[in-house]
Amino acid sequence: MWTLNSEKTLPYTLTSIEKAVPKRNVNQKIIIDGHSKDGTKKIGKKFGWKVIDAEKVGLPYQANQALGIATTEFCASFEHDIILSPNWFPAILKHLQSDPKVAVAQGVRVPTNPILKKMEEASLKKDIRYTSIDNTLYRTEVIRSLGGFDVNFPLSCDRNLQDKVWEAGYNWIVDRTVVSEHIKDSIRWYARRNYVHTVSSDYPVPSFSFVLLRFLFSPVRGFEISLKNNCPQAVIVYPYLRFMWLKAISKRLQNKNKQQRTLSRREENN
């Protein structure tokens, strides 16, 4: 686990892991902490986790530091604000035990906010790519052989790792029947977080026309979700989230164009 000022959610997360993963199956419990200023380290130690200061702060750096300590055939990663499904361990472990070509297996997670939860559940029914490393089990040596978590993709190292797993001929299983919860209470905070993440993302920018089309279609999709999932708020919330995505992509494109102009001027000066 990687942490940074995580005291508000960490007790709930660690309690859920204790309930979901039998003690007899645990070799080490490692937290790589990004020099938290709150009670994160104290909480981790209270729950019996070995808390180690990060050599370098950042998700891929902290994840790789923990990966370097792992000594078992399988290792797991969890985010500091997830409530793990009670059946997570047996359900996810069976995928790796039954097929040596499975390098990674994970469940899915939905926000604790009831409105966001229903909307996320609706999206999970669609056959679209899904990637996360917040409730994930790995074949340790395979992940090491692939170079671990790529530090060149600090915000998208999960997606990058999934690409590397597929390219190496291994499988990455997403079990959508194993549903954990992500502690997300505020819709506005959730939207703002996604905006910042998208603007800062290190993955290719989707076309503006595609994102615009998704936004223009969002009232229809929101109405569909409201009917099928008994969530009338989706009529407003879904278009709002799509608008924030459109806004974030616009900002990314502006930043990209600005960088290209700066680079062009430098080349001209040289």
N, C-alpha and C positions, 0 to 999 in steps of 0.2 A: 504494500500500500504506500502511496505517496501522499503526504499531507502538507498543509500550510495554513496555519490559523484555523484549524478545523474543529475547535472545541464544541461548537453548537450542534454539530451533527454526529461527531465521532462516537459518543456513547451508544447511540441508537444503531449505528452501523456495526460496531464491534459486538454488540449484544446479538444482533441478527446473525452474524457470522458464527458466533458460538453455538447458536441454536441450529444452524444449518449444516455445519461441518463437524462430524464426530471427532472428539479429541484423539481417538486412536489413529485417525488418518492425518494428523497434523505433525509435521516434523519441525518446522520453524514458523514463527509469526513475526514478520519483519515490517517495520514502518521506516521509510526513508523520509525524514522530515526536512522541509525547506526552511529551517531556522524560524519556527513559529514563535510569536511573541505572546501567545495566550497559553491556555492550559493543555494544549494538544499533547505534548510529550508526557505530561503527568497522567493523562487519561489513558494513553497507549500503554504505559508501563503498568497501570492499575489493572488492565485487562490481560496482562501477561505477554504483551508484545515487546520484542526487542526494538528499541527506538534508536535510530542512527541518524546523525546529522548528514544532510545531503552534501556531497562533494561539490556539486553544482546544482543550482535550483532550476527546475524545469521538468515537466512530466517525463520526457524520454530519458533525461539524465538520471532522474531518481528511479525510474523503472529499470533502467540498465544496471544501476548500482545494486538494486535488490536482486535482479536476475543473476548477477555475478556471485551472489552469496548462496543461491539455491543449490541444493545437493541432491534433490530427489528427481525421479523420472518425470513427475508432473509438478507444475507450480501454478499458482493462481494469482490474479491481481484483482483488487477491489478499489473502488473510489471511496472517498471518505464520507460521502453523503448518500449511500445506497442502503436500502433495507432489503437484505438478501431473502429470496424466496426460500421457505423452509425445505423444499424438495430440491434445491439447487444442486447440492453435491452429488447425490446418486444419479440424478437425471443427466447432468453434464458429464460426469466421469464415464458413464457407460459409452459415450460416443468415442472417446479416446481408447478405451479398453477393447472395444469391439472391432476397431479398424485402425491398423498402424499407419494408414495414409492420412488420418485425421491429426493435424498438428495443433489445431486450436478448436475449442468448443465454448460456446457462451449461451447465456440466456438473453432475454430482452428486459427492458425496464420502462416503466411508465411513471410520470410525475405523481406526487402525492396530491397535488391540487386536483380536486374532483373534475373540474372542467377540462383542464389540460390532459388529465388521465383518460377521459372518454375520447378526446380527440386523438391522442396517441394510440389508443387501442384501435381506433378506426384505421389509422395508417398502417398498423402492424398487420392488418388483414390483407394489405396489398403486397404483391410479390415484388418488392423493391429491395435494393441493397441495404443491408443493415450491418453496422460495425460499431463495436465499442469494446473497451478493455476494462470496464468497471465491474464485471462479474464474469470473469473469463478464466478458463483453464487451458494450460499450454503443455505441449510435449517439450520439456526444458531444452534438451540438446538440439532439437530442430530449430527452436527460436534462436539459440546461440549461434548455430551454423549459418543462419540467415542474417546475422549481425545485430540481432536484438531490435530495439526501438530506435529508429533513425532520428538522430538529433537535428537533421536538416529539415525535419517536419515537426516542429515543436507542438503545433496545434492539431496536426493530422497524422501523428505517428501511428495511430490505430489503423487508419485506412491504408497508410503506406505499408504497414506490416501485413495486412490482409492481401495486398497486391503481391508482396514478396512470397507469401505462403502459396498463393495460387500459381505464381510463375514457377515456383520450385516443384510443382506437381503434387502438392499436398492439399488437403481439404480444410476449410474453415467452416465449422458447423454453427449455425444459428438456430437454436431450439426455441421457437416462439411459444411453446407451451409452458416454458419456465419463465415466469414473469416476476421480476423484482420491482421494488419501488425506488424512485429517485426523489429525494427530499427537495421538492420545489413547491413553494407555497404561493408566491405572487406571480400573476400573469405578466405584469409590467416588468418585474425583475427578470423573468424567464425570457421575455421578448428582447429586453436590453442585453442580456447575456448572449443570446443568439446573434444579435446585431454585432456586438463587439467581436465575437468569435468569427463570424463570417468576414468582417472587414479585415481581420488579422490573419485569416486563413492562408496556408501556404500551398493549397491545392489549386489547380486551374480554375479560372473564373468561368462560370457558365455564361452562355450568350444572354445578353440583356433582353432580347426578344423572347427567349424561352421563359425567363423569370417574369417578364411583364405579362406574358400570356397566362402564367400560373396565377398571378395576382388578379387579372381581369376575370378569370374563371372562379376565383376564390369564393364569391358570394354564393354561387351555385353549389360548390363543394361544401361550404359551411351549412347551407340549408339541407343538403343531403345527410351530413353528419348529424345535424340536429334531429332529423326524423328517425334515422336508423339507430342512433345511440341515445335517444332520449336526452338530448343536450341542447336546449334552445339557445343557450349562450353562444354556441358555435357559430351562429349566424353573424355575430359581431366579432368574436374572438379570432376565428379562423382567418377572415380577411385582414384583420389587424396584424396577425403574425406574418401573413404573406406580404403585407405592405412593408413591414420591418425588414423582411428578407430582400425585397426589391430595393429598399433604401440602402441596405448594406452593400448589395451588388453594385449599385450606382456609385457608392463611395469608393469601392474597390477599383472600379473601372477608372474613376477620376484619378485615384492614386497611381494606377498603372500608367495612365496616359501622361501624368505629370513626371513620373520616373523616366518614361521613354523620351519626353522632351528634354529633360535634364541631360540624359545620356547623349542625345543627338547634339546638343549644344557643346558638350565636352568633346565629342568626336570632331566637330567642326573647328573648335579652338585648337585641337591638337594637329 
